[in-house]
Amino acid sequence: MKFELDLINDKIEFFEAQTIEELEKKVNQQIENNQALLLRVHSVSHQTAVIDGRIMYSAVVLFKA
């Protein structure tokens, strides 16, 4: 049996929430999780949209080794 491990070099994750605080909490939790994989935040992009009268917040986070 052959066992190989590959390192993750890049990882992109998408988040959405109905409040900016909830979005921040989700992103911060995933940052902590990805630190265990030796990934650090390279860039963050965020956007706000109004859908059916409700504000939706979204973010894209690029993690790199």
KOLDO-399257 format. One record per residue (C-alpha): x, y, z. Coordinates in steps of 0.1 Angstrom, whole numbers, plus 2048, in hexadecimal, padded with zeros to 3 digits. Layout:
XYZ...
This chain:
80080080080E8217F580584080980D8637FC80688680A8038A47F48058C88017E98E07FA7F98FF7EB7DB9147E27B79137EE79A92A7E677B92C7FD75A93E7F974594B81572395C81870E9698356F198083D7069968557299A385273099587572597286C73B97484C75997F86175396287975294885D77195684D78595786E77B9348767879278557A793A8587AE9278797A59068687BC90D84B7DA9168617DA8F186B7E18EA8467FD9048467E991B8307E89418347D195C8277DF96A8067C19807FD79D9878067829957EF76099E7FC73F9AB7ED71D9B67F86FD9AF7E46D89B77E96C29997E169D99C7E56A29BA7FC6BA9A78126DF9AF8156F699180E71B99381673497C80575A9778057749647F279495B8057B494E7F47CA93980A7EE93180080991B810
